[in-house]
Amino acid sequence: MACILLIDDDPQVRTIFRQILERAGYEVQEARDGRLGVQCYRATPVDLVITDILMPEQEGLKTIQELRQLCPTVKIIAISGGSRQMLMDFLPIAEMLGAQRALHKPVRRTTLLAAVQEVLGHKAVA
């Protein structure tokens, strides 16, 4: 069973994503911002990190950079609920910094699970 660290400042997003991922058979850890997410990863490395981009305390681009410094092979999916104009700026940057996939919110269940499956390299249980 793969373990996923979910980093998002919106508790509703974390709850929905957790439910989707756990129903698909994944173990999920949560953090409410990038700083806490990096601390969680440092304490317990996971198979995949899903991080929001726009967050207080520490935003997702810096989080991706710090995770890459800790573990250059860490698998990352970046998500953002920013405006369409912001998405054009931040999600491609997230991919340039090392995120394997970049998704914009709202993220459909099937899209999330397909991205997780692709990045982890195995089939998610629906």
Secondary structure as the mmCIF struct_conf table of DSSP 4:
data_model
#
loop_
_struct_conf.conf_type_id
_struct_conf.id
_struct_conf.beg_label_comp_id
_struct_conf.beg_label_asym_id
_struct_conf.beg_label_seq_id
_struct_conf.end_label_comp_id
_struct_conf.end_label_asym_id
_struct_conf.end_label_seq_id
STRN STRN1 CYS A 3 ILE A 7
BEND BEND1 ASP A 9 ASP A 9
HELX_RH_AL_P HELX_RH_AL_P1 PRO A 11 ARG A 23
TURN_TY1_P TURN_TY1_P1 ALA A 24 GLY A 25
STRN STRN2 GLU A 27 ALA A 31
BEND BEND2 ARG A 32 ASP A 33
HELX_RH_AL_P HELX_RH_AL_P2 GLY A 34 ALA A 43
BEND BEND3 THR A 44 THR A 44
BEND BEND4 ASP A 47 ASP A 47
STRN STRN3 LEU A 48 ASP A 52
BEND BEND5 ILE A 53 LEU A 54
BEND BEND6 PRO A 56 GLN A 58
HELX_RH_AL_P HELX_RH_AL_P3 GLY A 60 LEU A 70
TURN_TY1_P TURN_TY1_P2 PRO A 72 THR A 73
STRN STRN4 ILE A 76 SER A 80
BEND BEND7 GLY A 82 GLY A 82
HELX_RH_AL_P HELX_RH_AL_P4 ARG A 84 LEU A 97
TURN_TY1_P TURN_TY1_P3 GLY A 98 GLY A 98
BEND BEND8 GLN A 100 GLN A 100
STRN STRN5 ARG A 101 HIS A 104
BEND BEND9 LYS A 105 PRO A 106
HELX_LH_PP_P HELX_LH_PP_P1 VAL A 107 ARG A 108
HELX_RH_AL_P HELX_RH_AL_P5 ARG A 109 LEU A 120
TURN_TY1_P TURN_TY1_P4 GLY A 121 GLY A 121
BEND BEND10 HIS A 122 HIS A 122
HELX_LH_PP_P HELX_LH_PP_P2 LYS A 123 VAL A 125
#
